[in-house]
Amino acid sequence: QVQLVESGGGSVQAGGSLRLSCAASGSIVSVMGWYRQAPGRQRELVATITRTDSANYADSVKGRFTISRDNAKNTVNLQMNSLKPEDTADYYCYARSAWSSKDFWGQGTQVTVSS
């Protein structure tokens, strides 16, 4: 089992910045990342990162968001700059167990961007 504890999020005006953090415990994880789900929409990829720091971003956030991780601490961060109202969503931390290859999710943290 992998437990994920998220922090960060909140409300900000368009153009502002927020930072999300997530700590994993219970197992070594391979891929970590963030997904988001806006009201009435499906959950979608924001960004993922491997243990070797290979990152993958959704086109909608490229150049504005930066994902990073600390393998020693089993943490992943998402720095979100130049936020837009369309970034408003619940953001979910994601991790894949390196042992079982099972996927785990955090409880979600809300991000609201006002225009």
Secondary structure, DSSP 8 states (H G I E B T S, - for coil): --EEEEEE-EEEETT--EEEEEEEESS-EEEEEEEEE-TTS--EEEEEE-TT--EEE-TTTTTTEEEEEETTTTEEEEEE-S--GGG-EEEEEEEEETTT--EEE---EEEEEE-
